[in-house]
Amino acid sequence: MAEAQPVANPSKAAAPLRSREPIWSLRKPLPSSYQLGLGLATPLLLLALWLALTSGPKPLIGALFLPSPMEVLRVLIRDLFTGERVLFDAAIVSTMRIVLSFALAAVIALPLGILMGAYEPINRVVEPIMAPLRYMPISAFIPLTILWFGIGEKQKISFLFLGVFVYLLPVVVSAIRAVPEELVQTARTLGASRTQVILSVLVPAALPDVFDSFRVMNAIAWTYVILAEFVNTTRGLGYLIKLAGDRLKTAEMFAGVIIIGVIGLGTDALLRALSRLFFPWREGSHG
């Protein structure tokens, strides 16, 4: 007589093996338990290296070439809490210049880019003019903007406007063209006019990509505002950084650069939050 085989416990057989989400998965979000640690690793390492190179009675690098973090921190504290507020006021001036020039660029680039992406004849007329501008060094336009608008505030705004506009326009055109043709044809089949297709299909579908590009344009604008404020101005972070460099006040230069980085990161976080708010359905909007 054959022996009875033991019956396996179904609950044990069905128990899944425990597995940890690999952090090296291709194009997968990083598990939350790793995000903070990996995000802080490089900044802390750089800060430790900075301290090691500039601290002590005989630092490896002199303060003229690389001030210590504590000296830069003292400059920031002095500016914010002792009533001087020179850097703080300069940051407001630079931010307002960027906001104004960015708004002007968006007001023109958005409708023009939509028309260029929707109608090929318009694209053929405008693209030969705009394409070369994207490959020219934007600093070459500083003398021209001075010649056209003088050395006042109009020159700064026009220079920043040009720097943002030439890069924002092709992004809008590409976003409009990336809308699936099936959506356009479906709307046309349902009786939508060309204007209705643009307003109800192309623009809503392209807007998330356009809004995401604002983060890149924001970084470009902060790069160009320093160039704009190096020339014939008495206000702004670029002016203070140049002035500190002329006077060999390296700690003040670093303080100005740090303020630019903080403002840049803050505005980038704001744009990401607005993207999640306006387009919650979009995959990867948390990025």
C-alpha positions in Angstrom: 0.0 0.0 0.0 1.4 3.4 -1.0 2.2 5.8 1.8 0.0 8.8 2.1 1.8 11.9 1.0 1.7 14.8 3.5 -0.5 17.6 2.3 1.3 20.9 2.0 0.0 23.8 4.0 -1.8 26.0 1.4 -1.2 29.1 3.4 2.5 28.6 3.5 2.6 27.6 -0.2 0.8 30.8 -1.2 2.9 33.1 0.9 4.9 35.4 -1.5 8.6 35.8 -1.1 9.6 39.1 0.4 11.5 41.3 -2.1 12.9 44.7 -1.9 12.4 47.2 -4.7 15.8 47.5 -6.4 17.1 51.1 -6.5 18.8 50.5 -9.8 15.6 49.7 -11.8 15.6 51.4 -15.1 13.4 54.5 -15.2 11.7 53.7 -11.9 11.0 56.1 -9.1 13.4 55.8 -6.2 11.9 54.3 -3.0 11.1 57.0 -0.5 13.5 55.5 2.1 16.4 56.3 -0.2 15.4 59.7 -1.5 16.5 61.9 1.4 19.8 60.2 2.1 20.9 60.1 -1.5 19.7 63.7 -2.1 21.8 65.0 0.8 24.9 62.9 0.2 26.6 65.1 -2.4 25.8 68.5 -0.8 27.1 67.3 2.6 30.2 65.8 1.0 30.9 69.1 -0.8 30.3 71.1 2.4 32.7 68.8 4.3 35.4 69.2 1.6 34.8 73.0 1.6 35.3 73.1 5.3 38.4 70.9 5.2 40.1 73.1 2.6 39.3 76.5 4.2 39.3 75.8 8.0 42.1 76.0 10.5 44.9 78.5 11.2 46.7 77.6 7.9 44.0 76.6 5.5 45.0 74.7 2.3 43.2 77.4 0.2 43.4 81.1 1.2 40.3 83.1 1.8 41.0 85.3 -1.2 40.4 82.3 -3.5 37.9 80.3 -1.5 36.3 81.8 1.7 35.2 79.5 4.4 31.5 78.5 4.7 31.3 80.3 8.0 32.6 83.6 6.5 30.0 83.3 3.7 27.3 82.6 6.4 28.4 85.7 8.3 27.9 87.8 5.2 24.4 86.4 4.7 23.4 86.9 8.4 24.8 90.4 8.4 22.8 91.3 5.3 19.5 89.8 6.6 19.5 90.6 10.3 21.5 93.8 10.8 19.4 96.1 8.6 21.8 96.4 5.6 19.7 94.1 3.4 21.9 94.9 0.4 21.8 91.4 -1.0 18.1 91.0 -0.2 17.1 94.1 -2.0 19.3 93.2 -5.0 17.6 89.8 -5.1 14.2 91.5 -5.3 15.4 93.7 -8.2 16.8 90.8 -10.2 13.7 88.7 -9.6 11.4 91.4 -10.8 13.5 91.8 -14.0 13.2 88.1 -14.6 9.5 88.0 -13.9 8.8 90.9 -16.3 11.0 89.7 -19.1 9.7 86.1 -18.7 6.1 87.3 -18.9 6.8 89.4 -22.0 8.5 86.4 -23.7 5.6 84.1 -22.8 2.9 86.5 -24.0 4.5 86.6 -27.5 6.0 83.0 -27.7 2.9 81.1 -26.7 0.5 82.4 -29.3 3.2 82.6 -32.0 4.4 79.1 -31.2 0.8 77.7 -31.3 0.2 79.2 -34.7 3.6 78.0 -36.0 2.9 74.5 -34.7 -0.6 74.4 -36.1 0.0 76.1 -39.5 3.0 75.2 -41.6 3.0 78.3 -43.7 3.4 80.5 -40.6 6.2 78.2 -39.4 8.0 78.5 -42.8 7.9 82.3 -42.6 9.1 82.7 -39.0 11.5 79.7 -38.5 14.2 81.0 -40.9 14.5 84.1 -38.7 14.4 82.4 -35.3 16.5 79.3 -36.0 19.9 81.2 -36.3 19.2 83.1 -33.1 19.3 79.9 -31.0 22.9 79.3 -32.1 24.2 82.8 -31.5 25.9 83.7 -28.2 23.3 85.8 -26.4 26.1 88.0 -24.9 26.7 89.3 -28.4 23.4 91.1 -28.2 24.4 93.2 -25.2 26.0 96.0 -27.3 23.0 95.9 -29.7 20.5 96.2 -26.9 22.5 99.1 -25.4 22.5 100.8 -28.8 18.7 100.3 -29.3 17.5 100.8 -25.7 20.2 102.7 -23.9 21.8 101.7 -20.6 18.7 101.8 -18.4 16.1 99.3 -17.4 14.7 98.8 -20.9 18.1 97.4 -22.0 18.0 94.8 -19.2 14.5 93.7 -19.9 15.0 93.5 -23.7 18.1 91.4 -23.3 16.5 89.0 -20.9 13.4 88.8 -23.1 15.5 87.9 -26.1 17.4 85.2 -24.1 14.2 83.5 -23.0 12.1 84.0 -26.1 14.5 82.3 -28.6 14.4 79.1 -26.5 10.8 79.2 -25.4 9.3 79.5 -28.9 10.6 76.2 -30.4 9.4 74.4 -27.2 5.9 75.6 -27.8 6.1 74.6 -31.5 7.3 71.1 -30.7 4.7 70.6 -28.0 1.9 71.5 -30.4 3.3 69.2 -33.1 3.6 66.4 -30.5 -0.1 66.2 -30.0 -1.4 62.9 -31.5 -3.0 63.4 -34.9 -5.8 61.1 -33.9 -7.1 63.7 -31.5 -7.1 66.3 -34.2 -8.9 64.1 -36.7 -11.5 63.0 -34.1 -12.3 66.6 -33.3 -12.5 67.5 -37.0 -14.8 64.5 -37.6 -17.1 65.7 -34.9 -17.5 69.0 -36.7 -14.9 71.2 -34.9 -13.5 74.2 -36.7 -9.8 74.9 -37.0 -10.0 77.4 -34.2 -12.0 75.0 -32.0 -9.4 72.3 -32.6 -6.6 74.6 -31.6 -8.3 75.9 -28.5 -9.9 72.6 -27.3 -7.4 70.0 -28.5 -4.0 71.3 -29.3 -3.5 73.8 -26.5 -4.8 71.7 -23.6 -2.8 68.7 -24.8 0.4 70.7 -25.3 0.2 72.9 -22.2 1.7 70.4 -19.7 4.9 70.1 -21.8 5.1 73.9 -22.3 4.6 74.5 -18.5 7.4 72.0 -17.8 9.7 73.9 -20.1 9.2 77.0 -17.9 11.6 75.3 -15.4 14.4 75.3 -18.0 13.5 78.8 -19.1 13.7 79.9 -15.4 17.3 78.6 -15.2 18.3 80.3 -18.4 16.8 83.6 -17.2 18.9 83.5 -14.0 22.0 82.8 -16.0 21.3 85.8 -18.3 20.3 88.2 -15.6 23.9 88.1 -14.3 25.2 89.1 -17.7 22.6 91.8 -18.0 23.5 93.3 -14.6 27.2 93.3 -15.3 26.8 96.1 -17.7 26.0 99.7 -16.7 23.8 99.1 -13.7 23.8 100.0 -10.0 21.2 97.4 -8.8 20.8 93.7 -8.8 22.7 90.6 -7.8 24.8 90.6 -10.9 26.0 94.1 -10.1 26.8 93.2 -6.5 28.7 90.1 -7.5 30.8 92.1 -10.0 31.4 94.9 -7.5 32.5 92.4 -4.9 34.9 90.8 -7.4 36.4 94.2 -8.3 37.0 94.8 -4.5 38.3 91.2 -4.0 35.5 90.5 -1.5 35.2 86.8 -2.3 32.8 86.0 0.6 30.3 88.5 -0.7 30.6 87.0 -4.2 29.9 83.6 -2.8 26.9 84.9 -0.8 25.4 86.4 -4.0 25.9 83.2 -5.9 24.2 81.2 -3.0 21.3 83.5 -3.0 20.8 83.0 -6.8 20.9 79.2 -6.2 18.4 79.4 -3.4 16.0 81.6 -5.4 16.4 79.3 -8.5 15.7 76.2 -6.5 12.7 77.9 -4.8 11.1 79.0 -8.1 11.8 75.5 -9.6 10.0 73.9 -6.7 7.1 76.4 -7.1 6.8 75.5 -10.8 6.8 71.8 -10.0 4.1 72.3 -7.4 2.0 74.3 -9.9 2.5 71.6 -12.5 1.1 69.0 -10.1 -1.8 71.3 -9.2 -2.7 72.2 -12.8 -2.0 68.8 -14.4 -2.5 66.1 -11.8 -3.4 63.5 -14.4 0.0 63.6 -16.1 2.3 60.7 -15.5 5.5 61.8 -13.8 4.2 65.2 -12.8 5.8 64.6 -9.4 9.3 64.8 -10.9 
